[in-house]
Amino acid sequence: MKQMGLAEKKKEMNMQRVMHDALHYFEKNGYYNTSIDKLCKGAMISRSSFFNYFGCKEKIIELIVADGLKDYKEFVYKEMEDPKDPVESLRSCIDFHIRATVKYKNVTSVAYQMAMDNENFKMLNREYIDVTEYAIGRVKELGSYTDKYPARWIATLILGKCVHAFMSMKVEECREEILDTVDRLLEMMK
């Protein structure tokens, strides 16, 4: 593996700083109320560096969502590796996703909107479904569920419920609503 040069390391550090600050600003002020100038000032970089690193503000949301997906994958693969109670582990995986969605509600809201017509966001959404499908498939492998319903279908329903609840309810009410739906789906799968 090739080692990063000093310029590449500096760029990576600056990008991480912008993403960290952007997440904070987006949650505090909203995506549309956070200017590129504010992000540049907070990260102490020039506008030209910003555009060199990201190209546009939308790319930051994409990278933040991709980072969240990485965390979700790590959690799911670890949780589902050798679960004591596969169903409870699956529920924990879904709850992990819900908690992140609620914690970063402004970023999530923008990401859901962008997923309507942006291929990169659609791909990220499919990856979330893939990971959830893996967890459901793992529960089936371990004998907790029948094969009556395809894991992909259940994963799509669960994540669809996440989007629906998040976009139509008060954020603080979402978690319980989604988990209730998940519990009903899991019961149906037995």
MDTraj code that builds the backbone (N, CA, C; nanometers):
import mdtraj as md
import numpy as np

residues = "MET LYS GLN MET GLY LEU ALA GLU LYS LYS LYS GLU MET ASN MET GLN ARG VAL MET HIS ASP ALA LEU HIS TYR PHE GLU LYS ASN GLY TYR TYR ASN THR SER ILE ASP LYS LEU CYS LYS GLY ALA MET ILE SER ARG SER SER PHE PHE ASN TYR PHE GLY CYS LYS GLU LYS ILE ILE GLU LEU ILE VAL ALA ASP GLY LEU LYS ASP TYR LYS GLU PHE VAL TYR LYS GLU MET GLU ASP PRO LYS ASP PRO VAL GLU SER LEU ARG SER CYS ILE ASP PHE HIS ILE ARG ALA THR VAL LYS TYR LYS ASN VAL THR SER VAL ALA TYR GLN MET ALA MET ASP ASN GLU ASN PHE LYS MET LEU ASN ARG GLU TYR ILE ASP VAL THR GLU TYR ALA ILE GLY ARG VAL LYS GLU LEU GLY SER TYR THR ASP LYS TYR PRO ALA ARG TRP ILE ALA THR LEU ILE LEU GLY LYS CYS VAL HIS ALA PHE MET SER MET LYS VAL GLU GLU CYS ARG GLU GLU ILE LEU ASP THR VAL ASP ARG LEU LEU GLU MET MET LYS".split()
xyz = np.array([
    [0.0838, -0.1183, 0.0000],
    [0.0000, 0.0000, 0.0000],
    [0.0882, 0.1245, 0.0000],
    [0.0548, 0.2178, -0.0863],
    [0.1322, 0.3405, -0.1011],
    [0.1097, 0.4333, 0.0182],
    [0.2199, 0.4894, 0.0692],
    [0.2093, 0.5848, 0.1792],
    [0.1675, 0.7209, 0.1253],
    [0.0886, 0.7909, 0.2064],
    [0.0455, 0.9254, 0.1678],
    [0.1604, 1.0232, 0.1863],
    [0.1721, 1.1140, 0.0898],
    [0.2686, 1.2216, 0.1025],
    [0.2160, 1.3280, 0.1971],
    [0.2997, 1.4241, 0.2265],
    [0.2622, 1.5312, 0.3194],
    [0.1415, 1.6098, 0.2695],
    [0.1381, 1.6419, 0.1400],
    [0.0253, 1.7171, 0.0842],
    [-0.1041, 1.6371, 0.0941],
    [-0.0968, 1.5068, 0.0677],
    [-0.2163, 1.4226, 0.0769],
    [-0.2656, 1.4119, 0.2207],
    [-0.1733, 1.4014, 0.3151],
    [-0.2105, 1.3954, 0.4570],
    [-0.2789, 1.5251, 0.4999],
    [-0.2215, 1.6381, 0.4561],
    [-0.2797, 1.7676, 0.4907],
    [-0.4205, 1.7790, 0.4322],
    [-0.4366, 1.7383, 0.3083],
    [-0.5682, 1.7422, 0.2443],
    [-0.6670, 1.6554, 0.3217],
    [-0.6266, 1.5347, 0.3563],
    [-0.7145, 1.4432, 0.4306],
    [-0.7528, 1.5026, 0.5657],
    [-0.6562, 1.5609, 0.6359],
    [-0.6853, 1.6229, 0.7657],
    [-0.7814, 1.7400, 0.7494],
    [-0.7592, 1.8217, 0.6487],
    [-0.8490, 1.9351, 0.6234],
    [-0.9893, 1.8875, 0.5888],
    [-0.9995, 1.7847, 0.5064],
    [-1.1315, 1.7313, 0.4699],
    [-1.2040, 1.6788, 0.5930],
    [-1.1331, 1.6081, 0.6792],
    [-1.1944, 1.5549, 0.8016],
    [-1.2400, 1.6691, 0.8920],
    [-1.1598, 1.7740, 0.9009],
    [-1.1968, 1.8892, 0.9838],
    [-1.3214, 1.9576, 0.9279],
    [-1.3272, 1.9749, 0.7959],
    [-1.4454, 2.0362, 0.7343],
    [-1.5679, 1.9498, 0.7598],
    [-1.5544, 1.8178, 0.7418],
    [-1.6695, 1.7281, 0.7634],
    [-1.7159, 1.7326, 0.9087],
    [-1.6214, 1.7333, 1.0019],
    [-1.6568, 1.7394, 1.1439],
    [-1.7306, 1.8697, 1.1749],
    [-1.6731, 1.9811, 1.1287],
    [-1.7378, 2.1102, 1.1512],
    [-1.8731, 2.1172, 1.0815],
    [-1.8788, 2.0656, 0.9583],
    [-2.0042, 2.0694, 0.8822],
    [-2.1139, 1.9938, 0.9552],
    [-2.0815, 1.8781, 1.0084],
    [-2.1810, 1.8009, 1.0829],
    [-2.2354, 1.8830, 1.1992],
    [-2.1470, 1.9488, 1.2704],
    [-2.1886, 2.0342, 1.3821],
    [-2.2763, 2.1502, 1.3331],
    [-2.2303, 2.2210, 1.2302],
    [-2.3063, 2.3354, 1.1779],
    [-2.4409, 2.2922, 1.1191],
    [-2.4426, 2.1828, 1.0463],
    [-2.5674, 2.1361, 0.9849],
    [-2.6699, 2.1003, 1.0918],
    [-2.6239, 2.0380, 1.1989],
    [-2.7173, 2.0011, 1.3059],
    [-2.7638, 2.1235, 1.3839],
    [-2.6761, 2.2202, 1.4015],
    [-2.7120, 2.3395, 1.4781],
    [-2.7957, 2.4378, 1.3954],
    [-2.7545, 2.4626, 1.2715],
    [-2.8160, 2.5682, 1.1909],
    [-2.8963, 2.5183, 1.0720],
    [-2.8818, 2.3911, 1.0382],
    [-2.9447, 2.3378, 0.9181],
    [-2.8478, 2.3436, 0.8002],
    [-2.8657, 2.2540, 0.7094],
    [-2.7797, 2.2447, 0.5905],
    [-2.7876, 2.3718, 0.5067],
    [-2.9092, 2.4153, 0.4786],
    [-2.9282, 2.5290, 0.3886],
    [-2.8898, 2.6621, 0.4526],
    [-2.8800, 2.6659, 0.5845],
    [-2.8403, 2.7880, 0.6548],
    [-2.6911, 2.7911, 0.6865],
    [-2.6178, 2.6922, 0.6402],
    [-2.4735, 2.6866, 0.6624],
    [-2.4032, 2.7160, 0.5303],
    [-2.3326, 2.8246, 0.5261],
    [-2.2665, 2.8649, 0.4015],
    [-2.1309, 2.7966, 0.3857],
    [-2.0868, 2.7911, 0.2632],
    [-1.9533, 2.7386, 0.2347],
    [-1.8490, 2.8275, 0.3028],
    [-1.8730, 2.9574, 0.3034],
    [-1.7798, 3.0492, 0.3701],
    [-1.7659, 3.0157, 0.5194],
    [-1.8774, 2.9844, 0.5830],
    [-1.8745, 2.9476, 0.7254],
    [-1.7922, 2.8200, 0.7453],
    [-1.8123, 2.7214, 0.6571],
    [-1.7369, 2.5970, 0.6667],
    [-1.5872, 2.6207, 0.6451],
    [-1.5547, 2.7058, 0.5477],
    [-1.4139, 2.7375, 0.5195],
    [-1.3496, 2.8093, 0.6378],
    [-1.4231, 2.9053, 0.6936],
    [-1.3700, 2.9808, 0.8072],
    [-1.3477, 2.8876, 0.9269],
    [-1.4468, 2.8013, 0.9550],
    [-1.4343, 2.7089, 1.0680],
    [-1.3178, 2.6131, 1.0532],
    [-1.2914, 2.5694, 0.9312],
    [-1.1832, 2.4729, 0.9073],
    [-1.0518, 2.5418, 0.8710],
    [-1.0555, 2.6735, 0.8613],
    [-0.9370, 2.7524, 0.8261],
    [-0.8772, 2.7091, 0.6927],
    [-0.9645, 2.7012, 0.5921],
    [-0.9188, 2.6722, 0.4566],
    [-0.9796, 2.7752, 0.3623],
    [-0.9231, 2.7880, 0.2455],
    [-0.9751, 2.8832, 0.1472],
    [-1.0927, 2.8218, 0.0716],
    [-1.1709, 2.9065, 0.0070],
    [-1.2818, 2.8581, -0.0776],
    [-1.2288, 2.7687, -0.1890],
    [-1.1155, 2.8063, -0.2468],
    [-1.0602, 2.7246, -0.3550],
    [-1.0208, 2.5861, -0.3040],
    [-0.9675, 2.5786, -0.1821],
    [-0.9357, 2.4472, -0.1236],
    [-1.0638, 2.3670, -0.1020],
    [-1.1671, 2.4354, -0.0517],
    [-1.2953, 2.3674, -0.0314],
    [-1.3436, 2.3033, -0.1615],
    [-1.3452, 2.3817, -0.2685],
    [-1.3943, 2.3291, -0.3964],
    [-1.2996, 2.2242, -0.4541],
    [-1.1723, 2.2370, -0.4258],
    [-1.0768, 2.1346, -0.4674],
    [-1.1023, 2.0031, -0.3940],
    [-1.1335, 2.0103, -0.2657],
    [-1.1568, 1.8906, -0.1842],
    [-1.2925, 1.8259, -0.2134],
    [-1.3956, 1.9094, -0.2216],
    [-1.5319, 1.8560, -0.2257],
    [-1.6069, 1.8814, -0.3566],
    [-1.5791, 1.9891, -0.4217],
    [-1.6518, 2.0228, -0.5434],
    [-1.7808, 2.0991, -0.5156],
    [-1.8523, 2.0582, -0.4111],
    [-1.9774, 2.1239, -0.3738],
    [-2.0141, 2.0852, -0.2301],
    [-2.1045, 2.1612, -0.1721],
    [-2.1472, 2.1355, -0.0332],
    [-2.2195, 2.0013, -0.0210],
    [-2.2921, 1.9623, -0.1255],
    [-2.3653, 1.8351, -0.1264],
    [-2.2716, 1.7161, -0.1034],
    [-2.1494, 1.7263, -0.1525],
    [-2.0518, 1.6172, -0.1381],
    [-2.0201, 1.5911, 0.0091],
    [-2.0237, 1.6957, 0.0910],
    [-1.9971, 1.6764, 0.2345],
    [-2.1045, 1.5879, 0.2957],
    [-2.2301, 1.6129, 0.2616],
    [-2.3388, 1.5290, 0.3134],
    [-2.3160, 1.3842, 0.2687],
    [-2.2805, 1.3663, 0.1428],
    [-2.2553, 1.2319, 0.0905],
    [-2.1447, 1.1615, 0.1701],
    [-2.0364, 1.2322, 0.1987],
    [-1.9254, 1.1732, 0.2739],
    [-1.9644, 1.1437, 0.4184],
    [-2.0450, 1.2319, 0.4785],
    [-2.0921, 1.2084, 0.6153],
    [-2.1808, 1.0838, 0.6191],
    [-2.2710, 1.0710, 0.5216],
    [-2.3588, 0.9537, 0.5154],
    [-2.2756, 0.8277, 0.4916],
    [-2.1765, 0.8357, 0.4042],
    [-2.0894, 0.7203, 0.3778],
    [-2.0133, 0.6810, 0.5044],
    [-1.9732, 0.7790, 0.5836],
    [-1.9059, 0.7522, 0.7112],
    [-2.0014, 0.6817, 0.8078],
    [-2.1263, 0.7280, 0.8117],
    [-2.2274, 0.6627, 0.8959],
    [-2.2544, 0.5211, 0.8504],
    [-2.2556, 0.4990, 0.7200],
    [-2.2747, 0.3649, 0.6651],
    [-2.1611, 0.2736, 0.7085],
    [-2.0402, 0.3249, 0.7056],
    [-1.9240, 0.2459, 0.7502],
    [-1.9414, 0.2039, 0.8964],
    [-1.9846, 0.2980, 0.9805],
    [-2.0084, 0.2660, 1.1225],
    [-2.1184, 0.1614, 1.1373],
    [-2.2253, 0.1759, 1.0586],
    [-2.3365, 0.0809, 1.0637],
    [-2.2897, -0.0590, 1.0221],
    [-2.2135, -0.0662, 0.9155],
    [-2.1605, -0.1960, 0.8697],
    [-2.0774, -0.2621, 0.9789],
    [-1.9848, -0.1851, 1.0367],
    [-1.8988, -0.2393, 1.1421],
    [-1.9827, -0.2934, 1.2574],
    [-2.0815, -0.2158, 1.2991],
    [-2.1667, -0.2584, 1.4102],
    [-2.2421, -0.3864, 1.3742],
    [-2.3036, -0.3885, 1.2564],
    [-2.3848, -0.5031, 1.2149],
    [-2.2990, -0.6289, 1.2027],
    [-2.1861, -0.6198, 1.1355],
    [-2.1039, -0.7395, 1.1161],
    [-2.0504, -0.7928, 1.2483],
    [-2.0158, -0.7039, 1.3389],
    [-1.9695, -0.7483, 1.4708],
    [-2.0858, -0.8089, 1.5505],
    [-2.1984, -0.7401, 1.5517],
    [-2.3154, -0.7845, 1.6287],
    [-2.3695, -0.9185, 1.5794],
    [-2.3654, -0.9401, 1.4483],
    [-2.4267, -1.0598, 1.3905],
    [-2.3271, -1.1747, 1.3723],
    [-2.2017, -1.1540, 1.4095],
    [-2.0992, -1.2568, 1.3917],
    [-2.1349, -1.3850, 1.4672],
    [-2.1611, -1.3734, 1.5942],
    [-2.1951, -1.4900, 1.6761],
    [-2.2922, -1.4470, 1.7865],
    [-2.4146, -1.4101, 1.7476],
    [-2.5076, -1.3553, 1.8472],
    [-2.5641, -1.4617, 1.9419],
    [-2.5775, -1.4242, 2.0688],
    [-2.6418, -1.5133, 2.1662],
    [-2.7910, -1.5238, 2.1371],
    [-2.8525, -1.4107, 2.1075],
    [-2.9935, -1.4036, 2.0710],
    [-3.0017, -1.3307, 1.9370],
    [-3.0093, -1.4050, 1.8259],
    [-3.0057, -1.3428, 1.6935],
    [-3.1130, -1.2355, 1.6706],
    [-3.2332, -1.2596, 1.7192],
    [-3.3405, -1.1622, 1.6986],
    [-3.3105, -1.0330, 1.7737],
    [-3.2639, -1.0454, 1.8961],
    [-3.2303, -0.9256, 1.9740],
    [-3.1111, -0.8529, 1.9123],
    [-3.0169, -0.9277, 1.8573],
    [-2.9030, -0.8655, 1.7892],
    [-2.9485, -0.7897, 1.6650],
    [-3.0405, -0.8476, 1.5902],
    [-3.0958, -0.7793, 1.4729],
    [-3.1653, -0.6501, 1.5156],
    [-3.2427, -0.6601, 1.6205],
    [-3.3121, -0.5414, 1.6717],
    [-3.2120, -0.4340, 1.7152],
    [-3.1006, -0.4756, 1.7767],
    [-2.9954, -0.3812, 1.8167],
    [-2.9325, -0.3135, 1.6952],
    [-2.9143, -0.3897, 1.5888],
    [-2.8576, -0.3329, 1.4653],
    [-2.9492, -0.2241, 1.4097],
    [-3.0765, -0.2542, 1.4045],
    [-3.1724, -0.1571, 1.3504],
    [-3.1808, -0.0355, 1.4426],
    [-3.1763, -0.0590, 1.5723],
    [-3.1795, 0.0517, 1.6680],
    [-3.0547, 0.1397, 1.6540],
    [-2.9411, 0.0787, 1.6247],
    [-2.8183, 0.1550, 1.6017],
    [-2.8406, 0.2539, 1.4876],
    [-2.9003, 0.2067, 1.3796],
    [-2.9290, 0.2923, 1.2639],
    [-3.0285, 0.4030, 1.3010],
    [-3.1325, 0.3666, 1.3733],
    [-3.2346, 0.4647, 1.4119],
    [-3.1738, 0.5736, 1.4999],
    [-3.0936, 0.5337, 1.5967],
    [-3.0329, 0.6324, 1.6878],
    [-2.9447, 0.7318, 1.6120],
    [-2.8674, 0.6829, 1.5161],
    [-2.7829, 0.7725, 1.4363],
    [-2.8699, 0.8663, 1.3524],
    [-2.9773, 0.8120, 1.2974],
    [-3.0689, 0.8924, 1.2161],
    [-3.1285, 1.0054, 1.2986],
    [-3.1700, 0.9741, 1.4194],
    [-3.2312, 1.0742, 1.5072],
    [-3.1266, 1.1729, 1.5578],
    [-3.0083, 1.1235, 1.5929],
    [-2.9027, 1.2114, 1.6446],
    [-2.8623, 1.3160, 1.5410],
    [-2.8555, 1.2739, 1.4164],
    [-2.8135, 1.3640, 1.3085],
    [-2.9322, 1.3935, 1.2170],
    [-3.0373, 1.4445, 1.2767],
    [-3.1647, 1.4619, 1.2067],
    [-3.1568, 1.5570, 1.0877],
    [-3.0814, 1.6651, 1.0986],
    [-3.0739, 1.7593, 0.9870],
    [-2.9981, 1.6997, 0.8689],
    [-2.8897, 1.6325, 0.8963],
    [-2.8135, 1.5661, 0.7895],
    [-2.8985, 1.4557, 0.7284],
    [-2.9668, 1.3781, 0.8119],
    [-3.0517, 1.2701, 0.7625],
    [-3.1612, 1.3235, 0.6717],
    [-3.2245, 1.4305, 0.7136],
    [-3.3325, 1.4886, 0.6352],
    [-3.2834, 1.5310, 0.4966],
    [-3.1697, 1.5982, 0.4922],
    [-3.1127, 1.6407, 0.3637],
    [-3.0738, 1.5191, 0.2803],
    [-3.0146, 1.4203, 0.3437],
    [-2.9738, 1.2990, 0.2705],
    [-3.0949, 1.2290, 0.2109],
    [-3.2049, 1.2192, 0.2851],
    [-3.3271, 1.1577, 0.2314],
    [-3.3787, 1.2371, 0.1119],
    [-3.3737, 1.3700, 0.1214],
    [-3.4181, 1.4525, 0.0093],
    [-3.3281, 1.4312, -0.1128],
    [-3.1988, 1.4266, -0.0895],
    [-3.1045, 1.4100, -0.2002],
    [-3.1146, 1.2717, -0.2630],
    [-3.1567, 1.1735, -0.1857],
    [-3.1698, 1.0369, -0.2380],
    [-3.2808, 1.0258, -0.3417],
    [-3.3659, 1.1263, -0.3490],
    [-3.4752, 1.1237, -0.4459],
    [-3.4237, 1.1299, -0.5896],
    [-3.3165, 1.2067, -0.6121],
    [-3.2718, 1.2229, -0.7510],
    [-3.1200, 1.2189, -0.7700],
    [-3.0474, 1.1796, -0.6689],
    [-2.9018, 1.1751, -0.6786],
    [-2.8561, 1.0298, -0.6726],
    [-2.7890, 0.9848, -0.7760],
    [-2.7475, 0.8440, -0.7848],
    [-2.6537, 0.8020, -0.6726],
    [-2.5642, 0.8901, -0.6299],
    [-2.4726, 0.8541, -0.5207],
    [-2.5487, 0.8273, -0.3916],
    [-2.6507, 0.9089, -0.3649],
    [-2.7307, 0.8880, -0.2444],
    [-2.8186, 0.7643, -0.2578],
    [-2.8679, 0.7380, -0.3773],
    [-2.9460, 0.6151, -0.3997],
    [-2.8588, 0.4931, -0.3745],
    [-2.7328, 0.4991, -0.4181],
    [-2.6405, 0.3884, -0.3964],
    [-2.6143, 0.3676, -0.2466],
    [-2.5953, 0.4769, -0.1733],
    [-2.5753, 0.4663, -0.0286],
    [-2.6970, 0.4053, 0.0384],
    [-2.8152, 0.4446, -0.0049],
    [-2.9381, 0.3883, 0.0497],
    [-2.9449, 0.2378, 0.0236],
    [-2.9072, 0.1965, -0.0972],
    [-2.9060, 0.0525, -0.1293],
    [-2.8073, -0.0225, -0.0406],
    [-2.6945, 0.0419, -0.0102],
    [-2.5961, -0.0226, 0.0771],
    [-2.6501, -0.0398, 0.2191],
    [-2.7257, 0.0588, 0.2681],
    [-2.7896, 0.0427, 0.3993],
    [-2.8848, -0.0767, 0.3959],
    [-2.9596, -0.0892, 0.2881],
    [-3.0504, -0.2031, 0.2737],
    [-2.9711, -0.3331, 0.2676],
    [-2.8599, -0.3336, 0.1941],
    [-2.7756, -0.4541, 0.1840],
    [-2.7291, -0.5011, 0.3215],
    [-2.6837, -0.4075, 0.4030],
    [-2.6325, -0.4428, 0.5357],
    [-2.7451, -0.4966, 0.6235],
    [-2.8610, -0.4324, 0.6174],
    [-2.9757, -0.4787, 0.6951],
    [-3.0217, -0.6155, 0.6444],
    [-3.0194, -0.6341, 0.5138],
    [-3.0540, -0.7641, 0.4551],
    [-2.9586, -0.8727, 0.5058],
    [-2.8308, -0.8410, 0.5145],
    [-2.7334, -0.9361, 0.5677],
    [-2.7720, -0.9781, 0.7097],
    [-2.8058, -0.8791, 0.7938],
    [-2.8407, -0.9089, 0.9335],
    [-2.9647, -0.9983, 0.9405],
    [-3.0644, -0.9702, 0.8584],
    [-3.1863, -1.0514, 0.8567],
    [-3.1541, -1.1915, 0.8056],
    [-3.0738, -1.1998, 0.7009],
    [-3.0319, -1.3297, 0.6487],
    [-2.9563, -1.4105, 0.7511],
    [-2.8761, -1.3431, 0.8297],
    [-2.7992, -1.4106, 0.9356],
    [-2.8937, -1.4708, 1.0407],
    [-2.9976, -1.3973, 1.0757],
    [-3.0952, -1.4478, 1.1722],
    [-3.1648, -1.5718, 1.1141],
    [-3.1943, -1.5667, 0.9850],
    [-3.2551, -1.6825, 0.9189],
    [-3.1597, -1.8019, 0.9206],
    [-3.0322, -1.7785, 0.8904],
    [-2.9312, -1.8851, 0.8928],
    [-2.9254, -1.9530, 1.0285],
    [-2.9417, -1.8749, 1.1325],
    [-2.9309, -1.9265, 1.2686],
    [-3.0606, -1.9915, 1.3163],
    [-3.1574, -1.9988, 1.2269],
    [-3.2793, -2.0743, 1.2553],
    [-3.3905, -2.0010, 1.3257],
    [-3.3784, -1.8695, 1.3403],
    [-3.4823, -1.7963, 1.4116],
    [-3.6019, -1.7618, 1.3238],
    [-3.5839, -1.7611, 1.1913],
    [-3.6919, -1.7249, 1.1003],
    [-3.7015, -1.8248, 0.9862],
    [-3.8189, -1.8303, 0.9296],
    [-3.8393, -1.9133, 0.8107],
    [-3.7967, -1.8331, 0.6880],
    [-3.7948, -1.8998, 0.5740],
    [-3.7610, -1.8325, 0.4489],
    [-3.8853, -1.7830, 0.3759],
    [-3.9971, -1.7744, 0.4477],
    [-4.1226, -1.7338, 0.3849],
    [-4.1130, -1.5960, 0.3192],
    [-4.0416, -1.5046, 0.3834],
    [-4.0285, -1.3686, 0.3314],
    [-3.8819, -1.3409, 0.2993],
    [-3.8546, -1.2879, 0.1813],
    [-3.7152, -1.2578, 0.1447],
    [-3.6544, -1.1515, 0.2371],
    [-3.5306, -1.1729, 0.2757],
    [-3.4609, -1.0793, 0.3644],
    [-3.4533, -0.9401, 0.3024],
    [-3.4353, -0.9327, 0.1720],
    [-3.4257, -0.8027, 0.1035],
    [-3.5561, -0.7245, 0.1179],
    [-3.6675, -0.7955, 0.1050],
    [-3.7982, -0.7319, 0.1164],
    [-3.8178, -0.6751, 0.2570],
    [-3.7838, -0.7540, 0.3580],
    [-3.7981, -0.7091, 0.4970],
    [-3.7056, -0.5900, 0.5236],
    [-3.5814, -0.5981, 0.4763],
    [-3.4857, -0.4879, 0.4962],
    [-3.5374, -0.3599, 0.4311],
    [-3.5934, -0.3720, 0.3130],
    [-3.6472, -0.2552, 0.2430],
    [-3.7659, -0.1967, 0.3188],
    [-3.8517, -0.2833, 0.3718],
    [-3.9655, -0.2346, 0.4512],
    [-3.9178, -0.1608, 0.5759],
    [-3.8195, -0.2172, 0.6437],
    [-3.7691, -0.1552, 0.7667],
    [-3.7100, -0.0182, 0.7370],
    [-3.6243, -0.0106, 0.6374],
    [-3.5625, 0.1187, 0.6083],
    [-3.6626, 0.2162, 0.5475],
    [-3.7612, 0.1643, 0.4758],
    [-3.8689, 0.2506, 0.4270],
    [-3.9467, 0.3092, 0.5426],
    [-3.9707, 0.2291, 0.6446],
    [-4.0403, 0.2782, 0.7641],
    [-3.9567, 0.3857, 0.8333],
    [-3.8252, 0.3674, 0.8347],
    [-3.7377, 0.4695, 0.8938],
    [-3.7558, 0.6029, 0.8218],
    [-3.7530, 0.5990, 0.6891],
    [-3.7684, 0.7219, 0.6108],
    [-3.9060, 0.7830, 0.6360],
    [-4.0101, 0.6995, 0.6284],
    [-4.1463, 0.7496, 0.6470],
    [-4.1636, 0.8137, 0.7849],
    [-4.1217, 0.7441, 0.8884],
    [-4.1382, 0.7967, 1.0238],
    [-4.0585, 0.9256, 1.0412],
    [-3.9372, 0.9241, 0.9923],
    [-3.8522, 1.0409, 1.0103],
    [-3.9074, 1.1631, 0.9379],
    [-3.9626, 1.1421, 0.8211],
    [-4.0117, 1.2544, 0.7420],
    [-4.1523, 1.2991, 0.7833],
    [-4.2249, 1.2166, 0.8576],
    [-4.3639, 1.2518, 0.8887],
    [-4.3926, 1.2718, 1.0374],
    [-4.2953, 1.2488, 1.1226],
    [-4.3197, 1.2564, 1.2665],
    [-4.2193, 1.3497, 1.3329],
    [-4.2481, 1.3823, 1.4582],
    [-4.1499, 1.4531, 1.5389],
    [-4.0343, 1.3559, 1.5619],
    [-3.9141, 1.4068, 1.5535],
    [-3.7951, 1.3228, 1.5615],
    [-3.7928, 1.2385, 1.6892],
    [-3.8328, 1.2978, 1.7995],
    [-3.8275, 1.2244, 1.9268],
    [-3.9275, 1.1085, 1.9332],
    [-4.0258, 1.1068, 1.8443],
    [-4.1249, 0.9985, 1.8419],
    [-4.0873, 0.8861, 1.7452],
    [-3.9921, 0.9123, 1.6587],
    [-3.9570, 0.8173, 1.5515],
    [-3.9104, 0.6819, 1.6026],
    [-3.8188, 0.6825, 1.6977],
    [-3.7545, 0.5586, 1.7404],
    [-3.8563, 0.4546, 1.7840],
    [-3.9469, 0.4923, 1.8718],
    [-4.0454, 0.3954, 1.9211],
    [-4.1386, 0.3483, 1.8097],
    [-4.1787, 0.4372, 1.7230],
    [-4.2655, 0.4014, 1.6109],
    [-4.1968, 0.3004, 1.5188],
    [-4.0713, 0.3264, 1.4873],
    [-3.9966, 0.2370, 1.3981],
    [-3.9741, 0.1025, 1.4651],
    [-3.9320, 0.1038, 1.5902],
    [-3.9081, -0.0235, 1.6608],
    [-4.0360, -0.1051, 1.6744],
    [-4.1493, -0.0389, 1.6929],
    [-4.2772, -0.1104, 1.6980],
    [-4.3043, -0.1806, 1.5641],
    [-4.2808, -0.1105, 1.4550],
    [-4.2990, -0.1703, 1.3225],
    [-4.2011, -0.2854, 1.3021],
    [-4.0777, -0.2661, 1.3434],
    [-3.9764, -0.3719, 1.3315],
    [-4.0214, -0.4949, 1.4097],
    [-4.0682, -0.4745, 1.5314],
    [-4.1146, -0.5874, 1.6131],
    [-4.2287, -0.6629, 1.5445],
    [-4.3207, -0.5886, 1.4822],
    [-4.4315, -0.6546, 1.4113],
    [-4.3808, -0.7318, 1.2892],
    [-4.2865, -0.6751, 1.2177],
    [-4.2278, -0.7462, 1.1028],
    [-4.1529, -0.8724, 1.1471],
    [-4.0780, -0.8602, 1.2554],
    [-4.0025, -0.9745, 1.3052],
    [-4.0955, -1.0850, 1.3541],
    [-4.2040, -1.0458, 1.4162],
    [-4.3045, -1.1447, 1.4601],
    [-4.3663, -1.2151, 1.3395],
    [-4.3933, -1.1394, 1.2367],
    [-4.4524, -1.1947, 1.1145],
    [-4.3580, -1.2964, 1.0481],
    [-4.2280, -1.2752, 1.0641],
    [-4.1290, -1.3611, 0.9980],
    [-4.1127, -1.4978, 1.0637],
    [-4.1623, -1.5150, 1.1855],
    [-4.1432, -1.6427, 1.2570],
    [-4.2157, -1.7561, 1.1884],
])
top = md.Topology()
chain = top.add_chain()
for i, resn in enumerate(residues, 1):
    res = top.add_residue(resn, chain, resSeq=i)
    for name in ("N", "CA", "C"):
        top.add_atom(name, md.element.get_by_symbol(name[0]), res)
traj = md.Trajectory(xyz[None], top)
